[in-house]
Amino acid sequence: MSGTTPEEIEAEIARTRTELRSTVEELSERLNPRTQAAHAADEAKIALVDLKRRVTGEVRPLGEPEPSRTGWVVIGAAAAAAAALVGAILRKR
């Protein structure tokens, strides 16, 4: 063999299990729908602040996050849903 003792093999297996457990927990958290929804809401807030700044002509301060595509998509979807709702209400009148 390569001179590895049973104790070293067991220690390596224990390290690998710990790393694997950590990786699975991290992936579970990333894929959690609540976590994803919270992230999308945070991104939408950042995009709304940026939109307000663009409308008023303000400049984004240094160190403040730039809006991501997710934020803009959430805002666009919300605007489309609001427009559809207003359209449905107006058609009923």
SEKEKE-308885 format. One line per field, with one value per residue (C-alpha): chain; x, y, z; residue in one letter. Coordinates in nm, 4 decimals, always signed. Example, Ala and Ser with C-alpha at 12.3 -4.5 7.8 and 13.67 -1.06 7.14 Angstrom:
ch: (A:A)
px: (+1.2300:+1.3670)
py: (-0.4500:-0.1060)
pz: (+0.7800:+0.7140)
aa: (A:S)
END
This chain:
ch: (A:A:A:A:A:A:A:A:A:A:A:A:A:A:A:A:A:A:A:A:A:A:A:A:A:A:A:A:A:A:A:A:A:A:A:A:A:A:A:A:A:A:A:A:A:A:A:A:A:A:A:A:A:A:A:A:A:A:A:A:A:A:A:A:A:A:A:A:A:A:A:A:A:A:A:A:A:A:A:A:A:A:A:A:A:A:A:A:A:A:A:A:A)
px: (+0.0000:+0.1012:+0.1912:-0.1446:-0.2551:-0.6146:-0.6335:-0.5311:-0.7898:-1.0604:-0.9574:-0.9748:-1.3195:-1.4363:-1.3035:-1.4715:-1.8044:-1.7830:-1.7090:-1.9906:-2.2365:-2.1392:-2.1794:-2.5233:-2.6392:-2.5166:-2.6919:-3.0117:-3.0078:-2.9383:-3.2187:-3.4717:-3.7697:-3.7962:-3.4315:-3.4704:-3.7835:-3.6096:-3.3121:-3.5411:-3.7212:-3.3893:-3.2796:-3.6110:-3.5649:-3.2181:-3.3567:-3.6409:-3.3961:-3.1889:-3.4984:-3.5903:-3.2391:-3.2540:-3.5853:-3.4658:-3.1177:-2.9352:-2.6068:-2.5608:-2.3207:-1.9995:-2.0235:-2.3974:-2.4897:-2.5784:-2.9151:-2.9043:-3.1081:-3.3188:-3.4270:-3.5311:-3.7198:-3.9128:-4.0037:-4.1109:-4.3243:-4.4874:-4.5595:-4.7111:-4.9280:-5.0438:-5.1280:-5.3235:-5.5141:-5.6027:-5.7067:-5.9331:-6.0944:-6.1544:-6.3081:-6.5639:-6.6951)
py: (+0.0000:+0.3606:+0.3623:+0.5021:+0.3784:+0.2825:+0.5814:+0.8206:+0.6678:+0.7051:+1.0671:+1.1416:+0.9819:+1.1930:+1.5130:+1.4220:+1.3571:+1.6926:+1.8738:+1.6911:+1.7727:+2.1392:+2.1436:+1.9780:+2.2260:+2.5213:+2.3926:+2.3283:+2.6860:+2.8301:+2.6279:+2.7011:+2.8856:+3.1216:+3.2143:+3.2716:+3.4842:+3.6939:+3.7417:+3.8478:+4.0942:+4.2427:+4.2772:+4.4439:+4.6978:+4.7827:+4.8220:+5.0455:+5.2729:+5.2894:+5.3663:+5.6498:+5.7882:+5.7710:+5.9570:+6.2281:+6.2530:+6.1505:+5.9630:+5.6296:+5.6670:+5.4693:+5.1335:+5.0990:+4.7843:+4.8048:+4.6533:+4.3082:+4.1642:+3.9773:+4.3053:+4.4524:+4.1350:+4.1388:+4.5061:+4.4395:+4.1431:+4.3458:+4.6312:+4.3894:+4.2292:+4.5710:+4.6767:+4.3547:+4.4058:+4.7659:+4.6551:+4.3831:+4.6257:+4.8834:+4.6245:+4.5265:+4.8830)
pz: (+0.0000:+0.0052:+0.3740:+0.4910:+0.8282:+0.9070:+1.1429:+0.8644:+0.6328:+0.8981:+0.9610:+0.5867:+0.5654:+0.8616:+0.6950:+0.3681:+0.5431:+0.7204:+0.3949:+0.2168:+0.4970:+0.4778:+0.1002:+0.1155:+0.3820:+0.1735:-0.1389:+0.0556:+0.1817:-0.1638:-0.3223:-0.0472:-0.2044:+0.0934:+0.0600:-0.3128:-0.2605:+0.0036:-0.2280:-0.5153:-0.2860:-0.1754:-0.5372:-0.6280:-0.3471:-0.4776:-0.8305:-0.7075:-0.5280:-0.8458:-1.0544:-0.8180:-0.8505:-1.2288:-1.2344:-0.9947:-1.1454:-0.8295:-0.8448:-0.6698:-0.3764:-0.3832:-0.2128:-0.2688:-0.4634:-0.8286:-0.9187:-1.0735:-1.3562:-1.0985:-0.9422:-1.2742:-1.3696:-1.0415:-1.0895:-1.4493:-1.3469:-1.0706:-1.3127:-1.5647:-1.2958:-1.1757:-1.5321:-1.5894:-1.2646:-1.3519:-1.6995:-1.5583:-1.3164:-1.5879:-1.8223:-1.5584:-1.5380)
aa: (M:S:G:T:T:P:E:E:I:E:A:E:I:A:R:T:R:T:E:L:R:S:T:V:E:E:L:S:E:R:L:N:P:R:T:Q:A:A:H:A:A:D:E:A:K:I:A:L:V:D:L:K:R:R:V:T:G:E:V:R:P:L:G:E:P:E:P:S:R:T:G:W:V:V:I:G:A:A:A:A:A:A:A:A:L:V:G:A:I:L:R:K:R)
END
